[in-house]
Amino acid sequence: MSGLDDYAFTTTTVTTTPYTVTASDYMVIVNINGASVVNLPQATANNLGRVYVVKQVASGAAAVTVKTTTSTIDGTAGATGVLVKAANANGAQHYLSDGTNYQIICVQ
């Protein structure tokens, strides 16, 4: 299941950090002019195939770090996290739960 095939999933605009993604989130739009953190839920068998999209829309070079507590994200320790963007506004990444960890499946 992805965020595209369940209309109960929502788009959330984030203006404070850190933000913890909820079970109903699909698209998380970060509008913070400064460094911020988005925490994904743990990748588990219950969210196998689940996709989350994190997009930065604030101007400037504010980085968004996406983290988890124990799952990895494309092999990077979840507590370390990965950057959605470093220098350009409007960066986005799609994260797919494989049931144990997250895989980045699209970078825009």
C-alpha positions in Angstrom: 0.0 0.0 0.0 1.3 3.5 -0.8 0.0 6.9 0.1 -1.6 7.0 -3.4 -4.1 4.2 -2.9 -5.6 5.2 0.4 -7.5 8.5 0.5 -7.3 8.5 4.3 -3.6 9.5 4.1 -3.0 13.2 4.4 -0.7 16.1 3.4 0.8 17.8 6.4 2.5 21.2 6.4 5.2 21.3 9.1 6.2 24.6 10.6 7.9 23.4 13.8 10.7 21.0 14.4 11.1 18.1 15.1 8.0 16.6 13.4 7.1 12.9 13.9 5.2 11.4 11.0 1.9 9.9 11.9 0.2 6.8 10.6 -2.1 8.9 8.4 0.6 11.1 6.9 1.7 10.6 3.3 3.1 13.9 2.1 5.0 15.9 4.7 5.7 19.5 3.5 8.4 21.2 5.6 8.1 25.0 5.6 10.8 26.0 8.1 13.6 28.5 7.3 16.2 26.7 9.3 17.5 23.2 10.0 14.7 20.8 10.8 14.1 17.1 11.6 11.4 14.8 10.4 11.1 11.4 12.2 9.7 8.5 10.3 7.9 5.7 12.2 9.8 2.5 12.5 9.8 0.3 9.4 7.9 -2.9 10.4 5.9 -5.7 8.8 2.8 -3.6 9.5 3.9 -0.8 7.2 5.6 -3.0 4.6 5.3 -1.1 1.2 4.3 2.1 2.9 5.6 5.3 1.2 6.2 8.6 2.8 7.2 11.8 0.9 9.1 14.6 2.6 9.5 17.9 0.7 11.2 21.1 1.7 9.5 24.3 0.4 11.2 27.0 2.5 13.6 29.2 0.7 17.3 29.3 1.5 19.7 26.5 2.4 17.8 25.1 5.4 18.4 21.3 5.5 15.7 18.8 6.5 17.1 15.7 8.2 14.9 12.6 8.0 15.5 10.1 10.8 14.2 6.9 12.5 15.1 5.5 15.8 16.4 2.0 14.8 15.6 1.4 11.1 18.2 2.4 8.5 17.5 4.7 5.6 19.3 3.5 2.5 21.8 1.9 4.8 22.4 5.0 6.9 21.8 4.6 10.6 18.3 6.1 11.3 19.6 8.1 14.2 22.1 9.8 11.9 19.4 10.4 9.2 19.6 11.6 5.7 19.3 15.1 4.2 16.3 15.9 2.0 18.1 19.0 0.7 21.3 20.9 1.4 21.3 24.0 -0.8 18.2 24.2 -3.0 14.6 24.8 -2.0 12.0 22.4 -3.1 13.9 19.2 -2.6 11.9 16.0 -2.0 12.5 12.4 -1.2 10.2 9.3 -1.2 10.8 6.7 1.5 9.6 3.1 1.1 9.3 0.7 4.1 10.7 -2.7 3.2 9.3 -4.0 6.5 12.6 -3.6 8.4 14.3 -0.5 7.0 13.5 2.4 4.6 14.7 2.7 1.0 14.8 6.0 -0.8 13.0 5.3 -4.1 12.8 8.8 -5.6 14.8 12.0 -5.2 13.5 15.2 -6.7 
